[in-house]
Amino acid sequence: MPWVEVNGNDIYYVEEGSGQPLVFLHGMSSCGEAWFQQFERFRDRFRCIAYDSVNHGHSSNSPYDADEPDRADELEGFLATLGIRRPILAGNSMGGNSLLRWAARHPAEALALIPSGMGVPLDGAGAARIDLQPLDHETLFLPIGDSLTDGFRSRHPRMYERYLRIRSTATRIEALRNPRLPSAATLAEHASLSRGVRAITSPMLVVVGALDRLVPMCERLHELVAHSQYVKIDGAPHNVYYEAAAQYNDAVDAFLANVPAAAS
């Protein structure tokens, strides 16, 4: 159960396999352990790593009276601490945003990029500050919203319950009871992504569930990154990597097979 110090925060991560690093970035209110189905698929060929972002999972909480730490900065610090120089990065939702902002800063540094459930703001869309209401003191298992479907809950109740349990940690509950807002600089960088992603030259696969409300943003990302590939998975929701793991893994596998350094 390893932890590392990143930008003054105690960051927990899980790791399996060896070889080329394949780093998974979770979404808001999720955690690194949610990528276990990807670990099962890729750990025989890659060094699979997933960390809990600050205020999530088993990592530490940031000061409650300060802005949320910047997660692209956190990713930079995590990679540097582990000595990872040419990663494959796969991130869903908030993790996809961190991946894209990091890649806009380092257009050619990643061996490959796999954002899912996240794209770029549509033309004319600004960066609206998120208005988070504090979580009540009775809730212990965090609501999922539209991240998974009701059909998945009916067909796979155990998998649905697992997701509830692994994400509903004391760290995340504390953060939701005392919401930290993103800084103005983070919001501004997100708002400028439609310009920043145009410079990315690393191979990119954009994945999205057909039921995800962010499909238009994902399509826009695919348009702006001319060399990118795009996969929309029928019947899949926002957390496409979890509910539609087999289809997601197949798409990633096929993509990486055509990234020479990754395939070797």
C-alpha positions as CSV (number, residue, x, y, z in Angstrom):
1,M,0.0,0.0,0.0
2,P,2.4,2.7,-1.2
3,W,2.1,6.5,-0.6
4,V,4.3,9.3,-2.0
5,E,4.6,12.9,-1.1
6,V,3.4,15.2,-4.0
7,N,3.3,18.9,-3.6
8,G,2.9,18.6,0.1
9,N,0.1,16.0,-0.1
10,D,0.2,12.4,0.9
11,I,-0.8,10.5,-2.2
12,Y,-1.9,6.9,-2.2
13,Y,-1.4,4.7,-5.3
14,V,-1.8,1.1,-6.5
15,E,0.6,-0.6,-8.9
16,E,0.8,-3.9,-10.7
17,G,2.8,-5.3,-13.5
18,S,6.1,-4.1,-15.1
19,G,7.4,-2.4,-18.2
20,Q,5.9,0.6,-19.9
21,P,4.1,2.8,-17.4
22,L,0.3,3.0,-18.0
23,V,-1.1,5.6,-15.5
24,F,-4.9,5.8,-14.8
25,L,-6.5,9.0,-13.5
26,H,-9.9,8.7,-11.8
27,G,-12.9,11.1,-12.0
28,M,-14.4,13.3,-9.4
29,S,-15.4,11.4,-6.2
30,S,-13.9,8.2,-7.6
31,C,-10.5,6.6,-6.7
32,G,-7.6,4.7,-8.2
33,E,-9.0,1.3,-7.2
34,A,-11.9,1.8,-9.6
35,W,-9.6,0.9,-12.4
36,F,-9.2,-2.7,-11.3
37,Q,-10.8,-4.1,-14.5
38,Q,-8.1,-2.3,-16.5
39,F,-5.4,-3.7,-14.2
40,E,-6.7,-7.2,-14.9
41,R,-6.5,-6.6,-18.6
42,F,-3.2,-4.8,-19.0
43,R,-0.9,-5.8,-16.0
44,D,0.7,-8.6,-17.9
45,R,2.1,-6.1,-20.5
46,F,2.3,-2.8,-18.7
47,R,3.3,-1.3,-15.4
48,C,-0.3,-0.3,-14.4
49,I,-0.5,2.6,-11.9
50,A,-3.5,4.5,-10.5
51,Y,-3.3,7.1,-7.7
52,D,-5.9,8.7,-5.5
53,S,-6.0,12.4,-6.3
54,V,-5.9,14.8,-3.2
55,N,-9.2,14.9,-1.4
56,H,-10.1,11.4,-2.8
57,G,-9.7,7.8,-1.8
58,H,-6.9,7.1,0.7
59,S,-4.9,10.3,-0.1
60,S,-4.7,13.2,2.3
61,N,-7.1,16.2,2.4
62,S,-5.9,19.7,1.4
63,P,-6.6,22.6,3.8
64,Y,-10.4,23.2,3.8
65,D,-10.0,27.0,3.7
66,A,-7.9,27.0,0.5
67,D,-8.6,26.4,-3.2
68,E,-8.5,22.9,-4.5
69,P,-5.0,21.9,-5.5
70,D,-4.4,21.9,-9.3
71,R,-4.7,18.3,-10.5
72,A,-2.5,18.8,-13.6
73,D,0.2,20.1,-11.2
74,E,-0.4,17.0,-9.1
75,L,0.0,14.7,-12.1
76,E,3.3,16.4,-13.0
77,G,4.5,15.9,-9.4
78,F,3.4,12.3,-9.3
79,L,5.2,11.4,-12.5
80,A,8.3,13.2,-11.4
81,T,8.3,11.5,-8.0
82,L,8.0,8.0,-9.6
83,G,10.6,9.0,-12.3
84,I,8.1,8.4,-15.1
85,R,9.2,10.3,-18.3
86,R,7.2,8.8,-21.2
87,P,3.9,7.7,-19.8
88,I,0.7,6.3,-21.3
89,L,-2.0,8.3,-19.6
90,A,-5.7,7.2,-19.4
91,G,-8.1,9.4,-17.5
92,N,-11.8,9.5,-17.1
93,S,-13.9,12.7,-16.4
94,M,-11.9,14.9,-14.0
95,G,-8.9,12.6,-14.7
96,G,-9.4,13.2,-18.4
97,N,-9.3,16.9,-17.8
98,S,-6.1,16.6,-15.8
99,L,-4.6,14.5,-18.6
100,L,-5.6,17.1,-21.3
101,R,-4.3,20.1,-19.4
102,W,-1.0,18.2,-18.7
103,A,-0.7,17.3,-22.4
104,A,-1.4,20.9,-23.5
105,R,1.7,21.8,-21.4
106,H,3.7,18.8,-22.7
107,P,2.4,18.3,-26.3
108,A,4.8,15.5,-27.2
109,E,5.9,14.0,-23.9
110,A,3.3,11.2,-23.5
111,L,3.7,8.0,-25.3
112,A,0.0,7.9,-25.7
113,L,-3.1,9.7,-24.3
114,I,-6.5,8.1,-23.6
115,P,-9.1,10.6,-22.3
116,S,-12.6,9.3,-21.7
117,G,-15.8,11.0,-20.5
118,M,-14.1,14.4,-21.0
119,G,-13.4,16.7,-23.9
120,V,-13.0,20.5,-24.3
121,P,-15.4,23.3,-23.9
122,L,-17.5,24.1,-26.9
123,D,-16.7,27.4,-28.7
124,G,-18.0,30.3,-26.8
125,A,-18.4,28.3,-23.5
126,G,-16.6,30.0,-20.6
127,A,-15.3,28.4,-17.4
128,A,-18.2,28.6,-14.9
129,R,-17.1,28.3,-11.3
130,I,-18.5,25.1,-9.8
131,D,-21.1,25.7,-7.0
132,L,-20.7,22.8,-4.6
133,Q,-23.2,22.4,-1.8
134,P,-21.8,20.8,1.3
135,L,-22.6,17.1,1.8
136,D,-25.0,16.4,4.7
137,H,-23.7,14.6,7.8
138,E,-26.0,11.6,7.3
139,T,-24.7,10.4,3.9
140,L,-22.0,7.7,4.1
141,F,-22.2,6.1,0.6
142,L,-21.8,8.8,-2.0
143,P,-24.4,9.1,-4.7
144,I,-23.4,8.1,-8.2
145,G,-25.7,10.3,-10.4
146,D,-25.4,9.4,-14.1
147,S,-22.0,7.9,-13.8
148,L,-23.5,4.4,-14.0
149,T,-26.9,3.3,-15.4
150,D,-29.9,1.8,-13.5
151,G,-29.6,-1.1,-15.9
152,F,-26.1,-1.8,-14.7
153,R,-27.3,-1.6,-11.1
154,S,-30.0,-4.3,-11.9
155,R,-27.7,-6.6,-13.9
156,H,-24.6,-6.3,-11.8
157,P,-25.6,-5.3,-8.2
158,R,-22.3,-6.5,-6.7
159,M,-20.2,-4.4,-9.2
160,Y,-22.4,-1.4,-8.5
161,E,-22.0,-1.8,-4.7
162,R,-18.3,-2.2,-5.1
163,Y,-18.1,1.2,-6.8
164,L,-20.1,2.8,-4.0
165,R,-17.8,1.3,-1.3
166,I,-14.4,1.9,-2.8
167,R,-15.1,5.6,-3.4
168,S,-16.9,6.5,-0.2
169,T,-13.8,7.0,1.9
170,A,-13.4,9.3,4.9
171,T,-11.1,11.5,2.8
172,R,-13.7,12.1,0.1
173,I,-16.6,12.5,2.6
174,E,-14.6,15.2,4.5
175,A,-13.9,17.0,1.3
176,L,-17.5,17.0,0.2
177,R,-18.6,18.3,3.6
178,N,-16.1,21.1,3.3
179,P,-16.0,21.8,-0.5
180,R,-12.8,23.3,-2.0
181,L,-13.3,25.2,-5.2
182,P,-10.9,25.1,-8.1
183,S,-8.6,28.1,-8.4
184,A,-9.1,30.8,-11.0
185,A,-6.0,29.7,-12.7
186,T,-7.3,26.1,-13.0
187,L,-10.6,27.3,-14.4
188,A,-8.9,29.5,-16.9
189,E,-6.6,26.7,-18.1
190,H,-9.7,24.5,-18.6
191,A,-11.5,27.3,-20.5
192,S,-8.5,27.6,-22.9
193,L,-8.2,23.9,-23.6
194,S,-9.7,24.2,-27.1
195,R,-6.6,26.2,-28.0
196,G,-4.1,24.2,-25.9
197,V,-5.0,20.7,-27.3
198,R,-4.3,21.7,-30.9
199,A,-0.6,21.5,-30.2
200,I,-0.7,17.9,-28.9
201,T,1.3,15.5,-31.0
202,S,1.2,12.4,-28.8
203,P,-1.1,9.7,-30.1
204,M,-4.6,10.1,-28.7
205,L,-7.7,7.9,-28.4
206,V,-10.9,9.7,-27.2
207,V,-13.4,7.3,-25.7
208,V,-17.0,8.2,-24.6
209,G,-20.1,6.4,-23.6
210,A,-23.0,7.1,-26.0
211,L,-25.2,8.1,-23.0
212,D,-22.7,10.6,-21.6
213,R,-23.9,14.2,-21.7
214,L,-20.3,15.2,-22.5
215,V,-20.4,13.5,-26.0
216,P,-20.4,17.0,-27.7
217,M,-17.2,18.0,-25.8
218,C,-15.5,14.7,-26.7
219,E,-16.4,15.1,-30.3
220,R,-15.0,18.6,-30.3
221,L,-11.7,17.3,-28.8
222,H,-11.5,14.7,-31.6
223,E,-12.0,17.4,-34.2
224,L,-9.3,19.7,-32.7
225,V,-6.7,16.9,-32.4
226,A,-6.6,16.0,-36.0
227,H,-4.6,12.8,-35.6
228,S,-6.8,11.5,-32.7
229,Q,-9.0,8.4,-32.9
230,Y,-12.5,8.4,-31.5
231,V,-14.6,5.6,-30.1
232,K,-18.2,6.0,-28.8
233,I,-19.5,2.9,-27.0
234,D,-23.2,2.2,-27.3
235,G,-25.3,2.0,-24.1
236,A,-22.4,3.2,-21.9
237,P,-22.6,6.1,-19.4
238,H,-20.1,8.6,-18.1
239,N,-18.0,6.0,-16.3
240,V,-17.5,4.1,-19.5
241,Y,-14.3,2.4,-18.3
242,Y,-16.2,0.8,-15.4
243,E,-19.7,-0.2,-16.7
244,A,-18.5,-1.1,-20.2
245,A,-15.0,-2.3,-19.2
246,A,-14.8,-5.0,-21.8
247,Q,-15.6,-2.7,-24.7
248,Y,-13.3,0.1,-23.3
249,N,-10.4,-2.3,-22.8
250,D,-10.8,-3.7,-26.3
251,A,-10.7,-0.2,-27.7
252,V,-7.6,0.7,-25.7
253,D,-5.9,-2.6,-26.6
254,A,-6.5,-2.0,-30.3
255,F,-5.2,1.6,-30.1
256,L,-2.1,0.7,-28.2
257,A,-1.3,-2.1,-30.6
258,N,-0.7,0.6,-33.2
259,V,1.5,2.7,-30.9
260,P,4.9,1.1,-31.8
261,A,6.7,1.7,-28.5
262,A,3.6,0.6,-26.5
263,A,3.0,-2.5,-28.6
264,S,6.6,-3.6,-28.2
